[in-house]
């Protein structure tokens, strides 16, 4: 019988926990490495609807990108919906394992998957973290685009309904591109220092947008939910590893959209 530790050993090999950014609570969130595994669910977020889906499907291991617990819980009062979800996970014998910035930084991880999705060429590491390992990627477009056309290009490639364009000149020529998966707004100065034409990241703060324009940087914000690519890519990898390592478990990916935003036009 396959145990959580068998699956985690392979995940750690490809996405070492020690390369995660400082303070990022990756790894086992709830559960046990000794638990038996028969069915795995991949997801971007662990939300109540995802947990209900996992229970309905008979899942006993959830692999998520965003950690379940970013902060310690002061209690487990089930009047709090978040804590009630923790209780439901425990009561149903589900283990949760999270791979966050260690996926962003790993080779053939979230950043490389996004570079591929964006169709970038000459891809290189971008923006070393405290440990010297790059948390993002940079590269070039196959052909130059105007800033406005580049925003539509990102929208199409990342399959989102809308993006936000931050630029002083819609006709600025964009050729070199860098990005940080998810919320990487604090890293925009690095793009300016490297004289990169455009930066892609989510959750850009209003006043930071003004600073970006003043610095002459074009930025496209496609939102945070573009990280959904994780649940699709890790699903495909688990299918391969399941066969290679003879785990004999069932692999599925969550069908729940955990995007908290609705795009209304």
Legacy VTK file of the C-alpha trace (Angstrom):
# vtk DataFile Version 3.0
C-alpha trace
ASCII
DATASET POLYDATA
POINTS 265 float
0.000 0.000 0.000
1.322 3.439 -0.958
1.793 5.881 1.902
1.921 9.677 1.929
5.661 9.496 2.587
6.181 7.596 -0.690
4.538 10.367 -2.694
6.155 13.155 -0.664
9.630 11.664 -1.186
9.225 12.122 -4.950
7.724 15.599 -4.569
10.613 16.683 -2.335
13.110 15.452 -4.903
11.601 17.679 -7.609
10.469 20.561 -5.346
12.857 20.616 -2.343
11.209 22.160 0.694
14.481 23.840 1.694
14.434 26.140 -1.351
11.098 27.677 -0.386
11.247 31.372 0.498
11.953 32.199 4.127
8.803 31.869 6.245
6.817 30.074 3.532
4.986 27.228 5.336
5.344 24.489 2.719
5.123 20.739 3.261
2.704 18.768 5.431
-0.128 21.011 6.588
-2.462 18.481 8.194
-2.205 14.705 8.376
0.522 12.089 8.514
3.333 10.818 6.331
2.372 7.312 7.456
-1.188 7.539 6.131
-2.181 5.192 3.305
-2.992 6.831 -0.022
-5.522 5.570 -2.554
-6.604 8.817 -4.227
-4.854 12.177 -4.728
-6.447 15.528 -5.589
-4.421 18.444 -7.002
-5.572 22.023 -6.425
-4.372 25.615 -6.383
-6.085 26.444 -3.069
-7.578 24.423 -0.239
-10.984 25.971 0.304
-14.166 24.501 1.855
-15.606 23.638 -1.579
-12.382 21.814 -2.485
-12.482 19.845 0.769
-16.113 18.882 0.113
-15.085 17.768 -3.377
-12.234 15.700 -1.918
-14.566 13.999 0.559
-17.120 13.250 -2.138
-14.412 11.719 -4.351
-12.880 9.661 -1.561
-9.572 11.543 -1.663
-7.087 10.991 1.169
-4.227 13.243 -0.054
-4.621 16.816 -1.299
-1.628 18.432 -2.992
-1.992 22.212 -3.196
0.096 25.131 -4.393
-1.008 27.652 -1.787
-0.378 26.481 1.778
-3.453 25.666 3.832
-2.076 27.457 6.885
-0.188 30.711 6.391
-0.602 31.635 10.073
-0.966 29.558 13.247
-4.567 29.082 14.399
-5.135 30.504 17.924
-7.827 27.877 18.475
-9.993 25.445 16.509
-13.381 27.026 17.169
-15.556 25.598 14.390
-17.656 28.769 14.380
-14.830 30.063 12.201
-15.362 28.628 8.678
-11.605 28.254 8.121
-11.186 26.247 11.328
-14.308 24.220 10.582
-12.615 23.242 7.308
-9.560 22.057 9.254
-11.842 19.920 11.403
-13.502 18.411 8.354
-10.115 17.550 6.829
-9.034 15.790 10.034
-12.367 14.012 10.549
-12.208 12.563 7.048
-8.629 11.348 7.309
-7.240 13.658 4.612
-3.593 14.726 4.507
-2.760 18.082 2.911
0.685 18.741 1.414
1.585 22.148 -0.077
4.264 23.106 -2.626
4.429 26.891 -2.925
7.542 28.998 -3.576
9.594 25.817 -3.869
7.509 25.118 -6.980
8.093 28.678 -8.246
11.859 28.312 -7.814
12.404 24.689 -8.859
13.590 23.677 -12.304
10.569 22.503 -14.304
8.303 24.112 -11.724
5.660 26.830 -11.780
7.900 29.568 -13.240
9.134 27.376 -16.080
5.574 26.208 -16.760
4.447 29.826 -16.983
7.358 30.745 -19.278
6.266 27.931 -21.559
2.656 29.091 -21.392
3.749 32.614 -22.363
5.771 31.320 -25.302
8.988 33.000 -24.201
12.339 32.132 -25.767
15.850 32.349 -24.286
14.377 31.805 -20.815
16.682 32.536 -17.862
16.335 32.860 -14.076
15.030 36.209 -12.825
15.255 37.798 -9.386
17.297 35.736 -6.916
15.611 35.197 -3.550
17.445 35.341 -0.204
18.984 31.924 -0.898
20.265 32.998 -4.319
17.740 30.860 -6.217
15.620 32.790 -8.721
11.932 33.036 -7.932
10.966 34.204 -11.443
11.987 33.926 -15.079
12.845 36.297 -17.921
12.966 35.853 -21.666
12.024 37.348 -25.016
8.995 37.372 -27.227
9.259 35.786 -30.655
8.545 39.242 -32.074
8.194 42.748 -30.587
4.726 43.997 -29.646
3.314 47.308 -28.528
2.501 47.501 -24.802
-1.215 47.342 -25.540
-0.856 44.377 -27.905
1.389 42.694 -25.366
-1.343 42.977 -22.725
-3.781 41.232 -25.080
-1.079 38.656 -25.829
-0.759 37.846 -22.114
-4.537 37.677 -21.775
-4.716 35.152 -24.600
-1.745 33.024 -23.560
-2.754 32.814 -19.913
-6.405 32.217 -20.796
-7.880 34.879 -18.532
-10.887 37.100 -19.184
-9.095 40.352 -18.416
-5.709 41.850 -17.543
-4.673 45.227 -16.166
-2.125 47.203 -18.186
0.149 49.643 -16.373
2.175 51.788 -18.753
3.000 55.383 -19.618
2.858 54.592 -23.345
0.513 52.071 -24.954
2.775 52.047 -28.022
5.997 51.274 -26.151
7.869 48.405 -27.831
7.946 45.231 -25.734
10.488 42.541 -26.511
12.161 41.513 -23.238
9.817 40.172 -20.545
10.129 39.003 -16.941
7.585 37.670 -14.472
6.956 36.447 -10.953
4.150 33.946 -10.438
1.254 35.064 -8.229
1.849 38.260 -6.253
5.330 39.539 -7.103
4.742 43.269 -7.019
7.580 43.880 -4.565
10.106 42.640 -7.129
9.378 45.213 -9.857
12.516 47.261 -9.140
14.605 44.331 -10.368
12.921 44.583 -13.786
13.867 48.279 -13.951
17.449 47.565 -12.871
17.827 44.973 -15.621
16.246 47.309 -18.188
13.555 44.757 -19.067
10.708 46.093 -21.202
7.767 44.509 -19.386
7.001 42.776 -16.089
4.119 40.348 -15.493
2.738 39.677 -12.019
-0.552 39.663 -10.142
-2.156 41.750 -7.404
-0.372 45.029 -8.209
-1.184 47.654 -5.599
-2.706 50.947 -6.831
0.083 53.266 -5.625
2.748 50.802 -6.742
1.231 51.119 -10.206
1.960 54.856 -10.133
5.559 54.171 -9.140
5.937 51.660 -11.980
4.718 54.218 -14.512
7.057 56.876 -13.113
9.968 54.456 -13.516
9.036 53.838 -17.156
8.142 50.181 -16.624
5.280 48.489 -18.440
3.473 45.934 -16.287
0.681 43.494 -17.077
-1.326 42.187 -14.136
-3.292 39.053 -15.137
-4.392 38.363 -11.561
-3.303 35.724 -9.078
-5.487 32.904 -10.357
-3.149 32.287 -13.309
-1.321 30.047 -10.850
-4.057 27.504 -11.542
-1.533 26.080 -13.990
-0.063 24.291 -10.937
-2.982 21.919 -10.442
-2.905 20.944 -14.125
0.872 20.459 -14.397
1.319 18.638 -11.087
-1.583 16.377 -12.077
0.279 15.396 -15.247
3.492 14.781 -13.327
1.721 12.647 -10.740
0.258 10.515 -13.507
3.805 9.843 -14.754
5.205 9.159 -11.279
2.238 6.946 -10.392
3.149 4.652 -13.269
6.921 4.892 -12.758
6.826 4.130 -9.028
3.873 1.689 -9.124
1.891 3.621 -6.541
-1.388 2.252 -7.908
-3.311 5.303 -6.719
-5.946 7.346 -8.498
-4.998 10.907 -9.497
-7.555 13.648 -10.078
-7.493 17.430 -10.276
-9.989 19.706 -8.576
-12.857 20.923 -10.711
-13.560 23.798 -8.302
-12.653 27.353 -9.291
-11.114 28.999 -6.244
-10.830 32.404 -7.916
-12.493 34.835 -5.465
-13.096 37.397 -8.216
-15.760 37.546 -10.898
-15.020 39.507 -14.072
-18.109 41.539 -14.956
-18.221 43.511 -18.202
LINES 1 266
265 0 1 2 3 4 5 6 7 8 9 10 11 12 13 14 15 16 17 18 19 20 21 22 23 24 25 26 27 28 29 30 31 32 33 34 35 36 37 38 39 40 41 42 43 44 45 46 47 48 49 50 51 52 53 54 55 56 57 58 59 60 61 62 63 64 65 66 67 68 69 70 71 72 73 74 75 76 77 78 79 80 81 82 83 84 85 86 87 88 89 90 91 92 93 94 95 96 97 98 99 100 101 102 103 104 105 106 107 108 109 110 111 112 113 114 115 116 117 118 119 120 121 122 123 124 125 126 127 128 129 130 131 132 133 134 135 136 137 138 139 140 141 142 143 144 145 146 147 148 149 150 151 152 153 154 155 156 157 158 159 160 161 162 163 164 165 166 167 168 169 170 171 172 173 174 175 176 177 178 179 180 181 182 183 184 185 186 187 188 189 190 191 192 193 194 195 196 197 198 199 200 201 202 203 204 205 206 207 208 209 210 211 212 213 214 215 216 217 218 219 220 221 222 223 224 225 226 227 228 229 230 231 232 233 234 235 236 237 238 239 240 241 242 243 244 245 246 247 248 249 250 251 252 253 254 255 256 257 258 259 260 261 262 263 264
